[in-house]
């Protein structure tokens, strides 16, 4: 049995960093863009970093993005 697809999002570049919590979905792509989506798939915020995003992790207060430039 396959899980249903609720929505799709095209980040216009390969997305490697993805983090989902109870309220948001964060997607970071190879172009250094980070998109914050609500759970219905609507973009609610967007950031631009200087290099490609490879990972997104979070703790209780912060979200961290690991980029190709090592920062």
GROMACS elastic network, one bead per residue, 0.5 to 0.9 nm:
[ bonds ]
;  ai    aj funct       b0    kb
    5     8     6  0.75362   500
    6    40     6  0.79721   500
    6    41     6  0.85474   500
    7    40     6  0.72960   500
    7    41     6  0.62389   500
    8    41     6  0.72643   500
    9    41     6  0.70350   500
    9    42     6  0.88539   500
   10    13     6  0.78440   500
   10    15     6  0.89106   500
   11    14     6  0.71596   500
   11    15     6  0.68174   500
   11    27     6  0.78958   500
   11    28     6  0.82232   500
   11    29     6  0.67853   500
   11    33     6  0.82100   500
   11    34     6  0.88517   500
   11    35     6  0.79595   500
   12    15     6  0.85929   500
   12    29     6  0.81980   500
   12    31     6  0.85546   500
   13    29     6  0.57773   500
   13    30     6  0.57995   500
   13    31     6  0.62722   500
   13    33     6  0.88217   500
   14    28     6  0.86470   500
   14    29     6  0.54451   500
   14    30     6  0.54861   500
   14    31     6  0.80108   500
   15    18     6  0.74693   500
   15    27     6  0.66557   500
   15    28     6  0.56843   500
   15    30     6  0.61860   500
   15    31     6  0.88483   500
   15    53     6  0.78602   500
   15    54     6  0.79175   500
   16    27     6  0.77400   500
   16    28     6  0.64006   500
   16    29     6  0.59546   500
   16    30     6  0.72972   500
   16    52     6  0.89792   500
   16    53     6  0.68632   500
   16    54     6  0.51854   500
   16    55     6  0.63817   500
   16    56     6  0.87474   500
   17    26     6  0.78110   500
   17    27     6  0.56709   500
   17    29     6  0.65849   500
   17    30     6  0.89278   500
   17    34     6  0.86552   500
   17    53     6  0.60678   500
   17    54     6  0.50284   500
   17    56     6  0.51004   500
   17    57     6  0.85079   500
   17    65     6  0.78496   500
   17    66     6  0.83178   500
   18    25     6  0.72880   500
   18    26     6  0.55858   500
   18    28     6  0.63194   500
   18    29     6  0.88766   500
   18    54     6  0.87740   500
   18    55     6  0.67587   500
   18    56     6  0.59192   500
   18    57     6  0.83176   500
   19    24     6  0.83040   500
   19    25     6  0.58763   500
   19    26     6  0.50649   500
   19    27     6  0.66850   500
   19    28     6  0.88485   500
   19    55     6  0.83053   500
   19    56     6  0.57955   500
   19    57     6  0.64817   500
   19    58     6  0.79070   500
   19    63     6  0.89960   500
   20    23     6  0.77697   500
   20    24     6  0.58666   500
   20    26     6  0.61828   500
   20    27     6  0.87262   500
   20    39     6  0.89668   500
   21    24     6  0.55809   500
   21    25     6  0.65562   500
   21    26     6  0.86258   500
   22    25     6  0.85477   500
   22    39     6  0.83328   500
   23    37     6  0.88529   500
   23    38     6  0.64479   500
   23    39     6  0.64057   500
   24    36     6  0.66056   500
   24    37     6  0.56411   500
   24    39     6  0.57317   500
   24    41     6  0.89722   500
   25    35     6  0.81250   500
   25    36     6  0.57965   500
   25    37     6  0.50823   500
   25    38     6  0.62276   500
   25    39     6  0.66354   500
   25    41     6  0.80811   500
   26    34     6  0.68197   500
   26    35     6  0.57398   500
   26    37     6  0.63529   500
   26    38     6  0.89033   500
   26    56     6  0.76417   500
   27    33     6  0.80861   500
   27    34     6  0.54954   500
   27    35     6  0.52148   500
   27    36     6  0.65741   500
   27    37     6  0.80938   500
   27    53     6  0.88297   500
   27    55     6  0.89989   500
   27    56     6  0.78770   500
   28    31     6  0.82966   500
   28    32     6  0.66682   500
   28    33     6  0.56560   500
   28    35     6  0.64807   500
   28    36     6  0.89649   500
   28    52     6  0.77453   500
   28    53     6  0.51850   500
   28    54     6  0.71010   500
   28    55     6  0.72775   500
   28    56     6  0.72628   500
   28    65     6  0.79491   500
   29    32     6  0.56249   500
   29    33     6  0.55743   500
   29    34     6  0.66034   500
   29    35     6  0.86536   500
   29    52     6  0.60555   500
   29    53     6  0.53567   500
   29    54     6  0.72883   500
   30    33     6  0.73972   500
   30    51     6  0.73528   500
   30    53     6  0.56396   500
   30    54     6  0.73393   500
   30    67     6  0.88637   500
   30    68     6  0.85690   500
   31    34     6  0.89424   500
   31    48     6  0.83554   500
   31    49     6  0.81692   500
   31    50     6  0.82967   500
   31    51     6  0.64681   500
   31    53     6  0.74214   500
   32    47     6  0.82326   500
   32    48     6  0.56856   500
   32    50     6  0.59736   500
   32    53     6  0.53378   500
   32    67     6  0.76910   500
   32    68     6  0.89103   500
   33    46     6  0.71426   500
   33    47     6  0.57636   500
   33    49     6  0.61319   500
   33    50     6  0.87204   500
   33    51     6  0.84808   500
   33    52     6  0.75168   500
   33    53     6  0.73881   500
   34    45     6  0.83905   500
   34    46     6  0.56146   500
   34    47     6  0.50574   500
   34    48     6  0.63169   500
   34    49     6  0.76675   500
   34    53     6  0.77634   500
   34    65     6  0.88233   500
   35    43     6  0.65718   500
   35    44     6  0.78188   500
   35    45     6  0.60734   500
   35    47     6  0.65877   500
   35    48     6  0.89225   500
   36    42     6  0.83459   500
   36    43     6  0.57323   500
   36    44     6  0.56948   500
   36    45     6  0.50192   500
   36    46     6  0.60100   500
   36    47     6  0.85104   500
   37    40     6  0.75794   500
   37    41     6  0.54252   500
   37    42     6  0.51835   500
   37    44     6  0.54051   500
   37    45     6  0.70831   500
   37    46     6  0.88541   500
   38    41     6  0.54744   500
   38    42     6  0.55381   500
   38    43     6  0.66293   500
   38    44     6  0.65431   500
   39    42     6  0.75156   500
   43    46     6  0.74653   500
   48    51     6  0.85940   500
   49    52     6  0.74348   500
   49    53     6  0.78776   500
   49    67     6  0.82106   500
   50    67     6  0.83392   500
   50    69     6  0.81257   500
   51    67     6  0.58748   500
   51    68     6  0.57522   500
   51    69     6  0.61118   500
   51    71     6  0.89857   500
   52    66     6  0.84960   500
   52    67     6  0.53776   500
   52    68     6  0.53175   500
   52    69     6  0.77974   500
   53    56     6  0.77574   500
   53    65     6  0.64457   500
   53    66     6  0.58403   500
   53    68     6  0.64463   500
   54    65     6  0.74556   500
   54    66     6  0.56316   500
   54    67     6  0.55293   500
   54    68     6  0.67534   500
   55    64     6  0.80804   500
   55    65     6  0.57276   500
   55    66     6  0.50853   500
   55    67     6  0.72511   500
   56    63     6  0.68458   500
   56    64     6  0.55926   500
   56    66     6  0.64358   500
   57    62     6  0.84768   500
   57    63     6  0.57596   500
   57    64     6  0.52875   500
   57    65     6  0.67364   500
   57    66     6  0.84293   500
   58    61     6  0.74790   500
   58    62     6  0.55784   500
   58    64     6  0.59809   500
   58    65     6  0.88938   500
   59    62     6  0.55707   500
   59    63     6  0.67313   500
   59    64     6  0.85855   500
   60    63     6  0.86585   500
   65    71     6  0.81760   500
   66    69     6  0.84790   500
   66    70     6  0.68861   500
   66    71     6  0.62470   500
   67    70     6  0.55871   500
   67    71     6  0.57280   500
   68    71     6  0.74907   500
